[in-house]
Every structure is written in structure tokens, then in C-alpha cells.
Amino acid sequence: MTADQWGDRVLSRFGAAAGSYDAAAMLQRAVAWRLAGHCKRIGVPRGLWVDLGSGTGNLADALETHHPGQGVLRLDGSDAMLRRQPPDAHTQLWDLRQPLPNWEPSPSLLASSFCLHWLDSPEQRVQQWLQRLQPGGCLALALPVEGCFPQWHQASAQSGVACSALAFPHHASLCGNLEPEQIQFTQQLRFTTTAINLPRLLKPLRRVGAGSSRNRALSVQDWRALQRCWPDCDGDRPLRLTWLIQLLLIRR
């Protein structure tokens, strides 16, 4: 699968899930509110604020609530997602595989939650996005990182079934080219979801459009083998899936 084919698939899946996204995106919503709160604590200059990969607007809504009077431009590659925004929201349809638009003046905040890991070369994107900020502006990021879904990886290793979970960037690589004083805040959060079986455990991923995989589709037999090898899969005990989420605020 080429990079273009992969990107088209991701956008298509998210667009198809626009109607069910808000009902299923409890984790995404909680993380967005945390990230917005940290933006308030470090102090971000007023001006043009942009939510990159805004989806239905969870992060933009949280930022505007924490900063009364400050509007947030909601940018996304899915028109279906943008149509779920509030009627008075300022939106822009834009494929984030492309360089960012030439805004004038330059943004003082670029924020992104649960988006960066879907793009090729996330580490390069961090540098590119930083360069689009005005001096003193901030880049606020929340994304899953390496260490996510340990139960899934363990079950794949034990069953011999290829892991179809997305490969996430390592948190250290995102900061590799930064000066220490640029990092205003960094934190890793762990969230664990549970369900009685594997289809229900992974259902929220599909409902928010995050079910895309670069690997071949697994058969029913593959999924059953994975469930048998899932850690702590014993009788009536629920299955667990643990997320590792990186919050990162960077000053230009």
C-alpha cells in the first residue's frame, strides 16, 4: 500500500465514522480537555489558534472554553467531520499530508490531539509545525505513543497472529531535535478500557474511525486465537486494553 493509498483510507474511515464519533470518543474528549487545561497553565499568546485534525471539535471546544473570547480555527481533511462542528465554528478543509496553509499572521498556537500518529514521519511534522508558529508561539500535542496496547502485542506474540495495531512513534523521538528549554510541559497518561470480549474491546476504535491498519485483514480464526492468548483472559474476567498517551507542549 502506498502512502497516498494509506492516507486516503484513513480519511475515508474517519469520514464514515463522523456520525458515531462523539458518542464513542470518551477517551479522546478527556485527553483534549486535559491538553487545553495545560495550555492555559503555561500561557499561550492570543492570536490565531488552530486545531490540526480537529475531527468534530473536541480540542477546539475545550480550548475556547478554557480561554473565553479566544476563537480556534478547526482544520481537518474530512468534510464529514467538519460538518459535525457547531454552526458558528470557523473551519477549514485541509489535508494534513500537505504543508500547512500560509496563514497571515502566523499562528500563536497549533494544537493537535489524536492526529499526529496518523501522518507519515511524525517527528518531521513536529519540526515543520513549529516553524509555522510565530516566535513565542506554542505547539500542543496529544497522541498515543510506543507502549500503547501492550496486551494486544503480547497476545500477538503468543498466538503467532500478526499485530494489526497501528505502530506509534516513540515519545523521545518527538523531542529529539528540541532544546530543553523549548519543552514547556510533558506527561504520559495511561488509560485502560475493558470489555467482555475482543470485538467489544476494539469496537470504540472502529466507531471513531481509527480501525485502519497497514496489515492484511485478520480472519475470524485469527481474532479468536488472539482472544485466547489475551493477557488475563480467564473465565468471566474482562479483557483489558491500555493506552499510553503523550502530552507535549513546545514553545517556539
Beta strands, then each sheet from edge to edge (+ up, - down):
strand 1: 49-52
strand 2: 73-76
strand 3: 91-93
strand 4: 109-113
strand 5: 138-144
strand 6: 183-195
strand 7: 239-251
sheet 1: 3+ 2+ 1+ 4+ 5+ 7- 6+
end
